[in-house]
């Protein structure tokens, strides 16, 4: 019984998928809610069209729950790889916290 209740009350995990220029308006709208000066649709579209930018959207069902935009290709070209996350690393002591990406590069 407890397992059934836990499953019913559990929040679904977001699903990450690649984001592109077609997502500019949705990312802009979410960004505007989180920051005092949100980026415009046009700013997002230009950023998402850059060849050195990697972008993913976090979806819960059909709803955009978050996004990741980075220049991670820069690190990949330098030999770094993703080895984990540090939960709630940024914004400690505040309501808004976010995870840090942990990268590794072997020197030998």
Helices and strands as residue ranges (DSSP letters): H 2-9, E 15-18, G 21-23, H 24-34, H 41-49, E 54-60, E 63-70, H 72-77, E 81-90, E 98-104
